[in-house]
Amino acid sequence: MTIFTNPPAKKLKLFDSELVVPAIIDSFKKLSPRTQLRSPVMFVVYVGSIITTLLYVQSLVGQGEAPSGFILATSIWLWFTVLFANFAEALAEGRSKAQAASLRSLKQTVTAKKLASPKHGTTWLPQAATDLRKGNYILVEAGDVIPIDGEVIEGVASVDESAITGESAPVIRESGGDFSSVTGGTRVLSDWLVVKVTANPGETFLDRMISMVEGAKRQKTPNEIALTILLVALTIVFLVVTVTLLPFSLFSVDAAKAAGIASSPISITVLIALLVCLIPTTIGGLLSAIGVAGMSRMMQANVIATSGRAVEAAGDVDVLLLDKTGTITLGNRQASAFFPAPGVTEQQLADVAQLASLADETPEGRSIVVLAKQRFNIREREMGALHAVFVPFSANTRMSGVDVGDRQVRKGAADTVKKHVEALGMPYPVEVTRTVDDVSRRGSTPLVVVDGGRVMGVIELKDIVKGGIKERFAELRRMGIKTVMITGDNKLTAAAIAAEAGVDDFLAEATPEDKLKLIRSYQAEGRLVAMTGDGTNDAPALAQADVAVAMNSGTQAAKEAGNMVDLDSNPTKLLEIVEIGKQMLMTRGSLTTFSIANDIAKYFAIIPAAFVGTYPALKALDVMHLASPNSAIMSAVIFNALIIVFLIPLALKGVQYRAIGAAALLRRNIWIYGVGGVILPFVGIKLIDMILATLHLV
């Protein structure tokens, strides 16, 4: 096993020389017939390039069916068209290969501590990590690098996963629960772990990560296959038309007159140029690059997708199942309100609550101090100066606080504090009991504060809904995506949080069986469902979901059941994953619309020019008034090649993501990429024609 010694290298810019030079070289390597056959549209251009090259060679011996210079120029630009399409794909693959290369360059060999039995304290023997096998047991201690993927079966330790996730904060890994999975290449910072190996060398998470980043296993997705079939059908139509016209190109001038044709015949070179310009070469040349770039964007978001199909499905989902804790809410309870007891002001309660929490380093304790400061500008006090003694929380007392001289300040669970107050012979107000019940019904946690024997009031601890999450759900709703919150809370609490967060529906008191049943019910309606999970109990639902994002911190079962792994272990990432999937589909749809619109516009440039010598009446359709038939054809061929180059950045970066519905997106595509795709060829071809005419190149 090999590991990272540093975080991945710098991100390369789109046209960085480290990407462009290898992509240019790969463009020529991809000229093999086997590679070209993967794109039927570009294979037609490839064959056309070969034929025109042979026609040029033939013209050199005095047997040309058109001027040799015209044939040569046409042949060169057809080869450029093929090379530019190869370059787009090679550049997209190059970005992924650069990511993989940066991972490989940061590896070093690791020696594992193999245990004879799965018990800490047993004898271990040094063994090369490459010799470990699934089912072996290893010991990793503070300072050790975890040599291979595994499941913690004993111990608890803090682990540095920055080499994988880029996050410097250590995480806790322990046996049992949903945080028992460890990844090869991470480092143990404290304590020790006994790990059961769950992957053989070459099959680890890092190996799969590098393989997927390189795109070695990328297969065409169903939508990509469907679009390819459409493009092939359009190509066949134009190919049949071209073959039908082929007899006209075989006439000599005398034979043409004898056949009753008004003027000169059509050359084979012109027919090939006609075919190439009218088939959807733009999207045909960029289709593969769009798919590779989609996988690359997932990687940049620290998400490993096991297939391009998963990325595409992310763009098609219309139901999102989201866990409440950590996704919709912050996950840590925060103090949200002070409810004073009778005869106590809110500021007095806040002052005592802050004093009781000054030495409490838990998130809840810190939030009480912050809330008191925000509400009443109560500054923190120096515990040393007060000669205060901190009383930590314990499972027995269920209270914490401080002792300042003879003064005892406590906060804790309502029933515990009530017993404490009554034991001191002090009254426990009925109003405080009502407040505790009200807070509990809202799904929050009540803490009662007492100063000596006097009950001061109640602090409400609430699992805070994340800022901006409601607006993101509104965006998803506009796109036609339904959001469903999954929680183990009771229905009353779930309903309150769902309303605050703005989700469309919720599933309360959820069990693994309930999640699976819910997913199947949506799928039975023809919907695509996405969800996140990290525990073994999430595995059945993850396996059933169309887009299943497993947390890297989760169990091995969850990661094997999902079709994506989030290295950051951030449940909210599901929203970003959907956006990336949508962006890929938007990009493909936009460029398809543009390509077909381009073909329509090119009719007006090339058809009148191609047939005007045979049918002079077609001159009336020459709305662009190009310099000459050969100039018109050459301008269209050059434009056809160059437009691929100009669209490469859009194909690789993706069109700008917008949270709009399908109907609005269609209208936008028609106006921007449809109308624009019709207008641009008129402008571009006319400009190229003027340059060619000015320079007398045709």
Salt bridges, closest charged atoms under 4 A:
GLU18 OE2 - LYS10 NZ 3.61
GLU89 OE1 - LYS30 NZ 3.54
GLU89 OE2 - ARG38 NH2 3.85
GLU93 OE1 - LYS30 NZ 3.17
GLU141 OE1 - LYS113 NZ 2.72
ASP144 OD2 - LYS113 NZ 2.87
GLU161 OE2 - ARG173 NH2 3.19
GLU214 OE2 - ARG104 NH1 2.90
GLU224 OE2 - ARG218 NH2 3.17
GLU312 OE2 - ARG588 NH1 2.72
GLU346 OE2 - ARG375 NH1 3.11
ASP351 OD1 - ARG381 NH1 3.13
ASP360 OD2 - LYS411 NZ 3.08
GLU364 OE2 - ARG333 NH2 3.32
ASP403 OD1 - ARG410 NH1 2.86
ASP415 OD2 - ARG398 NH1 3.27
ASP438 OD1 - ARG441 NH2 2.45
ASP451 OD2 - ARG407 NH2 2.81
GLU460 OE1 - ARG442 NH2 3.23
ASP463 OD2 - LYS324 NZ 3.94
ASP489 OD2 - LYS324 NZ 2.51
GLU500 OE1 - LYS462 NZ 3.27
ASP504 OD1 - ARG477 NE 2.65
GLU525 OE1 - ARG527 NE 3.79
ASP538 OD1 - LYS515 NZ 2.78
ASP566 OD1 - LYS573 NZ 2.72
ASP568 OD2 - LYS573 NZ 2.94
GLU579 OE2 - ARG472 NH2 3.30
ASP599 OD1 - LYS602 NZ 3.52
ASP622 OD2 - LYS619 NZ 3.32
